[in-house]
Amino acid sequence: MIGVATAATKTAAREPRKRAGVTVLSTLTAWLTRPLASFHLLLAVFGLLTVFGLVMVLSASSVDSFNRDGSSYSVFVKQVMYCVAGLVLFYIALRVPVRLLRRYSLGLLAFCLGLLALVLIPGVGTELNGARSWFVVGGVSFQPVEFAKVAFALWGAHVLVTKRGLMTQYRHLLVPVVPAALLMFTLVMLQPDLGSTITLFVVLLALLWFAGAPLRLFGMMALGGLTGGIMLAMIAEYRMARLTSFLDPASDPSGNGYQAMQALFALADGGLMGRGLGQGWSKWQYLPNVHNDYIFAVIGEELGFIGCAVVLMLYATTAYVGMRIAFRNTDPFIRLVAATLTTWLVGQAVINIGYVVGLLPTTGLPLPLISSGGSSVVTSMLVFGLLANFARHEPEAIAALRSLGPGRVGRLLRLPTPAPYRPPARRKTSRPVPKTRPGAKSAGASGTRRSGAQPRARGARSGPGSRAQTRGGHR
């Protein structure tokens, strides 16, 4: 009897917890069905990542800032300035009409290609960390390749959406997107910057994948990318050293494997709860680039596994809401751009965390919105602004904004009401009127009347471009 009573008591104790869990889940599900749920969730993740990044930059850069400038806040102040500039671009991207993004995407890409060529000129571009990829103006440095990634995603999506009925033909699928990507790869590798080349390759893969390219194409691209990566590693001695140190960092713990080993030591030292915010040891000149590429190691050391899990959850939420925006929109351009930008942003975070924990070779890619650095932070905020703009273009969101008004956030930011998507009208091809022979006036006239009275059947061949028109129309 005592055992039965104990079991009944335990069952009764579990019931309130089960009901509480079901209540929380149902509340979250109901909230996600709201028209502007994607927009508000994206703003929340964006704000959390930005604030968290500023806190960690202040903690990780204090020692290095003091050693360089005599102030513990010099790097942090620069990061705040970059965040202010990024917020301006975030607001502009949030307000810009989608039709303007498509109209000026080619001009933006051409401008970025010009900057990529200009930065290679000695005396114009500045060489930092072995790569001539920076412009320095008035003490402020920025990388044009970061903005080139956004421009390429916008232009590539515009081209592929325009040709969406011809995706089964390689000449329409690959030209001109792949040649433009190869030109960008060449300009970036001349700097040289392997990390940016990898992210550009991720953008290209995402564009082709979400555009519906055949699977066999990705096998060929993966083989080509692997071959090119091995060749680049063999050409440059420092890249080969990175690769060998990744395979066995303990073989040279004080040389090429020093950074990887110190990052692992910092993560292991953090344990479950961490040493406490600001109490880490790795920033005391033990781990190079601690507030840039390896800031995730500081997160693990000071905030422990819990802090790392929070960061992973924030990026997982970013992936979810970005793909939610892509799949809930009806505009094919928005769908393709949103999915591509989300893949790039989250993929860069995965690569950064991967090489910090020892799963990938070091590439020098920063952690979006968390690592210090002007170009990366500003570009990440620009991407979040575009995604927030696309979230307001979901059909349910447009209907709610038009019927219920802009809401508190819209009134605060003075956001315009987004226009609904209207598919482009299909062009009607008219059948040419045959010339009449002398003496057959009535027959020609009747033939003309018949051709005007009876419209051409859909999909019928009417000239040299009928095959492409038929495919595009049916698809």
Contacts in CASP RR format, 6 or more apart in sequence:
PFRMAT RR
TARGET T0000
AUTHOR 0000-0000-0000
METHOD contacts of the structure
MODEL  1
MIGVATAATKTAAREPRKRAGVTVLSTLTAWLTRPLASFHLLLAVFGLLT
VFGLVMVLSASSVDSFNRDGSSYSVFVKQVMYCVAGLVLFYIALRVPVRL
LRRYSLGLLAFCLGLLALVLIPGVGTELNGARSWFVVGGVSFQPVEFAKV
AFALWGAHVLVTKRGLMTQYRHLLVPVVPAALLMFTLVMLQPDLGSTITL
FVVLLALLWFAGAPLRLFGMMALGGLTGGIMLAMIAEYRMARLTSFLDPA
SDPSGNGYQAMQALFALADGGLMGRGLGQGWSKWQYLPNVHNDYIFAVIG
EELGFIGCAVVLMLYATTAYVGMRIAFRNTDPFIRLVAATLTTWLVGQAV
INIGYVVGLLPTTGLPLPLISSGGSSVVTSMLVFGLLANFARHEPEAIAA
LRSLGPGRVGRLLRLPTPAPYRPPARRKTSRPVPKTRPGAKSAGASGTRR
SGAQPRARGARSGPGSRAQTRGGHR
31 37 0 8 1.000
32 41 0 8 1.000
34 40 0 8 1.000
35 394 0 8 1.000
35 396 0 8 1.000
35 397 0 8 1.000
35 399 0 8 1.000
35 400 0 8 1.000
35 401 0 8 1.000
36 391 0 8 1.000
36 392 0 8 1.000
36 397 0 8 1.000
36 400 0 8 1.000
36 401 0 8 1.000
38 321 0 8 1.000
38 322 0 8 1.000
38 324 0 8 1.000
38 325 0 8 1.000
38 328 0 8 1.000
38 391 0 8 1.000
38 394 0 8 1.000
38 397 0 8 1.000
39 388 0 8 1.000
39 391 0 8 1.000
39 392 0 8 1.000
39 397 0 8 1.000
39 409 0 8 1.000
40 409 0 8 1.000
41 317 0 8 1.000
41 321 0 8 1.000
42 318 0 8 1.000
42 321 0 8 1.000
42 322 0 8 1.000
42 325 0 8 1.000
42 384 0 8 1.000
42 387 0 8 1.000
42 388 0 8 1.000
42 391 0 8 1.000
43 388 0 8 1.000
43 409 0 8 1.000
45 314 0 8 1.000
45 317 0 8 1.000
45 318 0 8 1.000
45 321 0 8 1.000
46 90 0 8 1.000
46 369 0 8 1.000
46 381 0 8 1.000
46 384 0 8 1.000
46 385 0 8 1.000
46 388 0 8 1.000
48 314 0 8 1.000
49 314 0 8 1.000
49 318 0 8 1.000
49 368 0 8 1.000
49 369 0 8 1.000
49 370 0 8 1.000
50 83 0 8 1.000
50 369 0 8 1.000
50 381 0 8 1.000
52 310 0 8 1.000
52 311 0 8 1.000
52 314 0 8 1.000
52 370 0 8 1.000
53 369 0 8 1.000
53 370 0 8 1.000
54 76 0 8 1.000
54 79 0 8 1.000
54 80 0 8 1.000
54 83 0 8 1.000
55 277 0 8 1.000
56 291 0 8 1.000
56 295 0 8 1.000
56 298 0 8 1.000
56 299 0 8 1.000
56 370 0 8 1.000
57 75 0 8 1.000
57 76 0 8 1.000
57 79 0 8 1.000
57 291 0 8 1.000
57 295 0 8 1.000
57 370 0 8 1.000
57 371 0 8 1.000
57 372 0 8 1.000
58 73 0 8 1.000
58 76 0 8 1.000
59 277 0 8 1.000
59 278 0 8 1.000
59 283 0 8 1.000
59 298 0 8 1.000
59 302 0 8 1.000
60 283 0 8 1.000
60 290 0 8 1.000
60 291 0 8 1.000
60 295 0 8 1.000
60 298 0 8 1.000
60 372 0 8 1.000
61 75 0 8 1.000
61 76 0 8 1.000
61 79 0 8 1.000
61 283 0 8 1.000
61 290 0 8 1.000
61 291 0 8 1.000
61 372 0 8 1.000
62 72 0 8 1.000
62 73 0 8 1.000
62 76 0 8 1.000
62 278 0 8 1.000
62 283 0 8 1.000
63 72 0 8 1.000
63 283 0 8 1.000
63 284 0 8 1.000
63 285 0 8 1.000
64 75 0 8 1.000
64 283 0 8 1.000
64 290 0 8 1.000
64 291 0 8 1.000
65 71 0 8 1.000
65 72 0 8 1.000
65 73 0 8 1.000
65 74 0 8 1.000
65 75 0 8 1.000
65 76 0 8 1.000
66 72 0 8 1.000
67 285 0 8 1.000
68 74 0 8 1.000
75 291 0 8 1.000
75 372 0 8 1.000
78 372 0 8 1.000
78 373 0 8 1.000
78 374 0 8 1.000
79 372 0 8 1.000
79 373 0 8 1.000
79 374 0 8 1.000
79 377 0 8 1.000
82 373 0 8 1.000
82 374 0 8 1.000
82 377 0 8 1.000
82 378 0 8 1.000
83 377 0 8 1.000
83 381 0 8 1.000
85 374 0 8 1.000
85 378 0 8 1.000
86 377 0 8 1.000
86 378 0 8 1.000
86 381 0 8 1.000
86 382 0 8 1.000
87 381 0 8 1.000
89 378 0 8 1.000
89 381 0 8 1.000
89 382 0 8 1.000
89 385 0 8 1.000
90 381 0 8 1.000
90 382 0 8 1.000
90 384 0 8 1.000
90 385 0 8 1.000
90 388 0 8 1.000
91 385 0 8 1.000
91 413 0 8 1.000
93 382 0 8 1.000
93 385 0 8 1.000
93 386 0 8 1.000
93 388 0 8 1.000
93 389 0 8 1.000
94 385 0 8 1.000
94 388 0 8 1.000
94 389 0 8 1.000
94 413 0 8 1.000
94 415 0 8 1.000
95 389 0 8 1.000
95 415 0 8 1.000
95 416 0 8 1.000
96 389 0 8 1.000
97 419 0 8 1.000
98 331 0 8 1.000
98 333 0 8 1.000
98 334 0 8 1.000
98 389 0 8 1.000
98 390 0 8 1.000
98 393 0 8 1.000
98 418 0 8 1.000
101 154 0 8 1.000
101 333 0 8 1.000
101 337 0 8 1.000
101 386 0 8 1.000
102 154 0 8 1.000
102 158 0 8 1.000
102 333 0 8 1.000
105 151 0 8 1.000
105 154 0 8 1.000
105 155 0 8 1.000
105 156 0 8 1.000
105 157 0 8 1.000
105 158 0 8 1.000
106 155 0 8 1.000
106 158 0 8 1.000
107 151 0 8 1.000
107 155 0 8 1.000
108 150 0 8 1.000
108 151 0 8 1.000
108 154 0 8 1.000
108 155 0 8 1.000
109 148 0 8 1.000
109 151 0 8 1.000
109 152 0 8 1.000
109 154 0 8 1.000
109 155 0 8 1.000
109 180 0 8 1.000
111 151 0 8 1.000
112 144 0 8 1.000
112 147 0 8 1.000
112 148 0 8 1.000
112 151 0 8 1.000
112 152 0 8 1.000
113 148 0 8 1.000
113 183 0 8 1.000
113 184 0 8 1.000
113 187 0 8 1.000
115 135 0 8 1.000
115 144 0 8 1.000
115 147 0 8 1.000
115 148 0 8 1.000
116 144 0 8 1.000
116 145 0 8 1.000
116 148 0 8 1.000
116 184 0 8 1.000
116 187 0 8 1.000
116 188 0 8 1.000
117 187 0 8 1.000
118 124 0 8 1.000
118 125 0 8 1.000
118 144 0 8 1.000
119 125 0 8 1.000
119 132 0 8 1.000
119 133 0 8 1.000
119 134 0 8 1.000
119 135 0 8 1.000
119 144 0 8 1.000
119 191 0 8 1.000
120 132 0 8 1.000
120 187 0 8 1.000
120 190 0 8 1.000
120 191 0 8 1.000
122 132 0 8 1.000
124 135 0 8 1.000
125 132 0 8 1.000
125 133 0 8 1.000
125 134 0 8 1.000
125 135 0 8 1.000
125 136 0 8 1.000
126 132 0 8 1.000
126 134 0 8 1.000
126 135 0 8 1.000
126 136 0 8 1.000
126 141 0 8 1.000
127 134 0 8 1.000
128 134 0 8 1.000
128 141 0 8 1.000
131 191 0 8 1.000
131 192 0 8 1.000
131 193 0 8 1.000
132 191 0 8 1.000
133 143 0 8 1.000
133 144 0 8 1.000
133 145 0 8 1.000
133 188 0 8 1.000
133 191 0 8 1.000
133 193 0 8 1.000
133 196 0 8 1.000
134 141 0 8 1.000
134 142 0 8 1.000
134 143 0 8 1.000
135 141 0 8 1.000
135 142 0 8 1.000
135 143 0 8 1.000
135 144 0 8 1.000
141 374 0 8 1.000
141 375 0 8 1.000
142 374 0 8 1.000
142 375 0 8 1.000
142 378 0 8 1.000
143 196 0 8 1.000
143 375 0 8 1.000
145 188 0 8 1.000
145 191 0 8 1.000
145 193 0 8 1.000
145 196 0 8 1.000
145 200 0 8 1.000
146 196 0 8 1.000
146 375 0 8 1.000
146 376 0 8 1.000
146 378 0 8 1.000
146 379 0 8 1.000
147 375 0 8 1.000
147 379 0 8 1.000
147 382 0 8 1.000
148 184 0 8 1.000
148 200 0 8 1.000
149 196 0 8 1.000
149 199 0 8 1.000
149 200 0 8 1.000
149 203 0 8 1.000
149 344 0 8 1.000
149 379 0 8 1.000
150 341 0 8 1.000
150 379 0 8 1.000
150 382 0 8 1.000
150 383 0 8 1.000
150 386 0 8 1.000
152 180 0 8 1.000
152 181 0 8 1.000
152 184 0 8 1.000
152 200 0 8 1.000
152 203 0 8 1.000
152 204 0 8 1.000
153 203 0 8 1.000
153 206 0 8 1.000
153 207 0 8 1.000
153 337 0 8 1.000
153 340 0 8 1.000
153 341 0 8 1.000
153 344 0 8 1.000
154 337 0 8 1.000
155 180 0 8 1.000
156 177 0 8 1.000
156 180 0 8 1.000
156 207 0 8 1.000
157 207 0 8 1.000
157 333 0 8 1.000
157 336 0 8 1.000
157 337 0 8 1.000
157 340 0 8 1.000
158 333 0 8 1.000
159 176 0 8 1.000
159 177 0 8 1.000
160 167 0 8 1.000
160 173 0 8 1.000
160 177 0 8 1.000
160 207 0 8 1.000
160 208 0 8 1.000
160 211 0 8 1.000
160 336 0 8 1.000
161 211 0 8 1.000
161 332 0 8 1.000
161 333 0 8 1.000
161 336 0 8 1.000
163 172 0 8 1.000
163 173 0 8 1.000
164 211 0 8 1.000
164 332 0 8 1.000
164 475 0 8 1.000
165 471 0 8 1.000
165 472 0 8 1.000
165 473 0 8 1.000
165 475 0 8 1.000
166 172 0 8 1.000
166 173 0 8 1.000
166 468 0 8 1.000
166 471 0 8 1.000
166 472 0 8 1.000
167 173 0 8 1.000
167 211 0 8 1.000
167 212 0 8 1.000
167 213 0 8 1.000
168 214 0 8 1.000
168 471 0 8 1.000
170 217 0 8 1.000
173 208 0 8 1.000
173 211 0 8 1.000
173 213 0 8 1.000
173 217 0 8 1.000
177 204 0 8 1.000
177 207 0 8 1.000
177 208 0 8 1.000
178 204 0 8 1.000
181 200 0 8 1.000
181 201 0 8 1.000
181 204 0 8 1.000
184 200 0 8 1.000
185 197 0 8 1.000
185 200 0 8 1.000
185 201 0 8 1.000
188 196 0 8 1.000
188 197 0 8 1.000
188 200 0 8 1.000
189 197 0 8 1.000
189 232 0 8 1.000
192 232 0 8 1.000
192 236 0 8 1.000
194 232 0 8 1.000
194 239 0 8 1.000
194 363 0 8 1.000
195 363 0 8 1.000
195 364 0 8 1.000
195 365 0 8 1.000
198 351 0 8 1.000
198 363 0 8 1.000
198 365 0 8 1.000
199 344 0 8 1.000
199 348 0 8 1.000
199 351 0 8 1.000
199 365 0 8 1.000
201 225 0 8 1.000
202 343 0 8 1.000
202 344 0 8 1.000
202 347 0 8 1.000
202 348 0 8 1.000
203 340 0 8 1.000
203 343 0 8 1.000
203 344 0 8 1.000
205 218 0 8 1.000
205 221 0 8 1.000
205 343 0 8 1.000
206 339 0 8 1.000
206 340 0 8 1.000
206 343 0 8 1.000
206 344 0 8 1.000
207 336 0 8 1.000
207 340 0 8 1.000
208 217 0 8 1.000
208 218 0 8 1.000
208 221 0 8 1.000
209 218 0 8 1.000
210 326 0 8 1.000
210 335 0 8 1.000
210 336 0 8 1.000
210 339 0 8 1.000
210 340 0 8 1.000
210 343 0 8 1.000
211 336 0 8 1.000
232 239 0 8 1.000
233 239 0 8 1.000
233 240 0 8 1.000
233 242 0 8 1.000
233 243 0 8 1.000
234 240 0 8 1.000
241 256 0 8 1.000
242 256 0 8 1.000
242 361 0 8 1.000
242 362 0 8 1.000
243 361 0 8 1.000
244 251 0 8 1.000
244 256 0 8 1.000
245 251 0 8 1.000
245 252 0 8 1.000
245 255 0 8 1.000
245 256 0 8 1.000
245 257 0 8 1.000
245 260 0 8 1.000
245 362 0 8 1.000
246 260 0 8 1.000
246 355 0 8 1.000
246 358 0 8 1.000
246 360 0 8 1.000
246 361 0 8 1.000
246 362 0 8 1.000
249 256 0 8 1.000
249 257 0 8 1.000
249 260 0 8 1.000
249 261 0 8 1.000
249 264 0 8 1.000
249 358 0 8 1.000
250 257 0 8 1.000
250 261 0 8 1.000
251 257 0 8 1.000
252 258 0 8 1.000
253 261 0 8 1.000
259 287 0 8 1.000
259 288 0 8 1.000
259 289 0 8 1.000
259 294 0 8 1.000
259 362 0 8 1.000
260 355 0 8 1.000
260 358 0 8 1.000
260 362 0 8 1.000
262 282 0 8 1.000
262 286 0 8 1.000
262 287 0 8 1.000
262 297 0 8 1.000
263 282 0 8 1.000
263 287 0 8 1.000
263 294 0 8 1.000
263 297 0 8 1.000
263 356 0 8 1.000
263 357 0 8 1.000
263 358 0 8 1.000
264 357 0 8 1.000
264 358 0 8 1.000
265 282 0 8 1.000
266 280 0 8 1.000
266 281 0 8 1.000
266 282 0 8 1.000
266 286 0 8 1.000
266 287 0 8 1.000
266 297 0 8 1.000
266 298 0 8 1.000
266 300 0 8 1.000
266 301 0 8 1.000
267 297 0 8 1.000
267 300 0 8 1.000
267 301 0 8 1.000
267 308 0 8 1.000
267 356 0 8 1.000
267 357 0 8 1.000
269 275 0 8 1.000
269 280 0 8 1.000
269 281 0 8 1.000
269 282 0 8 1.000
269 301 0 8 1.000
270 300 0 8 1.000
270 301 0 8 1.000
270 302 0 8 1.000
270 304 0 8 1.000
270 305 0 8 1.000
271 300 0 8 1.000
271 304 0 8 1.000
271 305 0 8 1.000
272 304 0 8 1.000
272 305 0 8 1.000
272 306 0 8 1.000
273 303 0 8 1.000
273 304 0 8 1.000
273 305 0 8 1.000
273 306 0 8 1.000
274 300 0 8 1.000
274 301 0 8 1.000
274 302 0 8 1.000
274 303 0 8 1.000
274 304 0 8 1.000
274 305 0 8 1.000
274 306 0 8 1.000
275 281 0 8 1.000
275 301 0 8 1.000
275 302 0 8 1.000
275 304 0 8 1.000
276 302 0 8 1.000
276 303 0 8 1.000
277 302 0 8 1.000
277 303 0 8 1.000
278 302 0 8 1.000
279 302 0 8 1.000
280 298 0 8 1.000
280 301 0 8 1.000
280 302 0 8 1.000
281 301 0 8 1.000
282 290 0 8 1.000
282 297 0 8 1.000
282 298 0 8 1.000
282 301 0 8 1.000
283 290 0 8 1.000
283 291 0 8 1.000
283 298 0 8 1.000
287 294 0 8 1.000
287 297 0 8 1.000
287 298 0 8 1.000
288 294 0 8 1.000
290 297 0 8 1.000
290 298 0 8 1.000
291 298 0 8 1.000
291 371 0 8 1.000
291 372 0 8 1.000
292 366 0 8 1.000
292 371 0 8 1.000
292 372 0 8 1.000
292 373 0 8 1.000
293 352 0 8 1.000
293 356 0 8 1.000
293 362 0 8 1.000
293 364 0 8 1.000
293 365 0 8 1.000
293 366 0 8 1.000
293 367 0 8 1.000
293 371 0 8 1.000
294 356 0 8 1.000
295 367 0 8 1.000
295 370 0 8 1.000
295 371 0 8 1.000
295 372 0 8 1.000
296 308 0 8 1.000
296 311 0 8 1.000
296 352 0 8 1.000
296 353 0 8 1.000
296 356 0 8 1.000
296 357 0 8 1.000
296 367 0 8 1.000
296 370 0 8 1.000
297 356 0 8 1.000
299 307 0 8 1.000
299 308 0 8 1.000
299 311 0 8 1.000
299 370 0 8 1.000
300 307 0 8 1.000
300 308 0 8 1.000
303 310 0 8 1.000
311 353 0 8 1.000
311 370 0 8 1.000
312 353 0 8 1.000
315 346 0 8 1.000
315 349 0 8 1.000
315 350 0 8 1.000
318 342 0 8 1.000
318 345 0 8 1.000
318 346 0 8 1.000
319 342 0 8 1.000
319 346 0 8 1.000
321 387 0 8 1.000
321 391 0 8 1.000
322 338 0 8 1.000
322 339 0 8 1.000
322 342 0 8 1.000
322 387 0 8 1.000
323 338 0 8 1.000
323 339 0 8 1.000
323 342 0 8 1.000
325 334 0 8 1.000
325 338 0 8 1.000
325 342 0 8 1.000
325 387 0 8 1.000
325 390 0 8 1.000
325 391 0 8 1.000
325 394 0 8 1.000
326 334 0 8 1.000
326 335 0 8 1.000
326 336 0 8 1.000
326 338 0 8 1.000
326 339 0 8 1.000
326 342 0 8 1.000
326 390 0 8 1.000
327 335 0 8 1.000
328 394 0 8 1.000
328 395 0 8 1.000
328 396 0 8 1.000
329 335 0 8 1.000
329 338 0 8 1.000
329 390 0 8 1.000
329 393 0 8 1.000
329 394 0 8 1.000
329 395 0 8 1.000
329 421 0 8 1.000
330 395 0 8 1.000
330 421 0 8 1.000
331 393 0 8 1.000
331 421 0 8 1.000
334 390 0 8 1.000
334 393 0 8 1.000
334 421 0 8 1.000
337 386 0 8 1.000
337 390 0 8 1.000
338 386 0 8 1.000
338 387 0 8 1.000
338 390 0 8 1.000
341 383 0 8 1.000
341 386 0 8 1.000
341 387 0 8 1.000
342 387 0 8 1.000
344 383 0 8 1.000
345 368 0 8 1.000
345 380 0 8 1.000
345 383 0 8 1.000
348 365 0 8 1.000
348 366 0 8 1.000
348 367 0 8 1.000
348 368 0 8 1.000
349 367 0 8 1.000
349 368 0 8 1.000
351 360 0 8 1.000
351 363 0 8 1.000
351 365 0 8 1.000
352 364 0 8 1.000
352 365 0 8 1.000
352 366 0 8 1.000
352 367 0 8 1.000
352 371 0 8 1.000
353 367 0 8 1.000
354 360 0 8 1.000
355 361 0 8 1.000
355 362 0 8 1.000
355 363 0 8 1.000
355 364 0 8 1.000
366 372 0 8 1.000
366 373 0 8 1.000
366 376 0 8 1.000
368 376 0 8 1.000
368 380 0 8 1.000
369 377 0 8 1.000
369 380 0 8 1.000
369 381 0 8 1.000
369 384 0 8 1.000
371 377 0 8 1.000
389 418 0 8 1.000
391 397 0 8 1.000
392 398 0 8 1.000
392 401 0 8 1.000
392 415 0 8 1.000
392 418 0 8 1.000
393 418 0 8 1.000
393 421 0 8 1.000
395 420 0 8 1.000
395 421 0 8 1.000
397 418 0 8 1.000
398 417 0 8 1.000
398 418 0 8 1.000
398 419 0 8 1.000
398 420 0 8 1.000
401 407 0 8 1.000
401 417 0 8 1.000
401 418 0 8 1.000
402 417 0 8 1.000
405 417 0 8 1.000
406 415 0 8 1.000
406 417 0 8 1.000
409 415 0 8 1.000
426 473 0 8 1.000
429 456 0 8 1.000
429 462 0 8 1.000
429 466 0 8 1.000
429 469 0 8 1.000
431 451 0 8 1.000
431 456 0 8 1.000
431 462 0 8 1.000
433 448 0 8 1.000
433 451 0 8 1.000
434 444 0 8 1.000
436 443 0 8 1.000
436 444 0 8 1.000
436 445 0 8 1.000
456 462 0 8 1.000
459 466 0 8 1.000
459 469 0 8 1.000
459 470 0 8 1.000
459 473 0 8 1.000
459 474 0 8 1.000
460 466 0 8 1.000
461 467 0 8 1.000
461 470 0 8 1.000
END
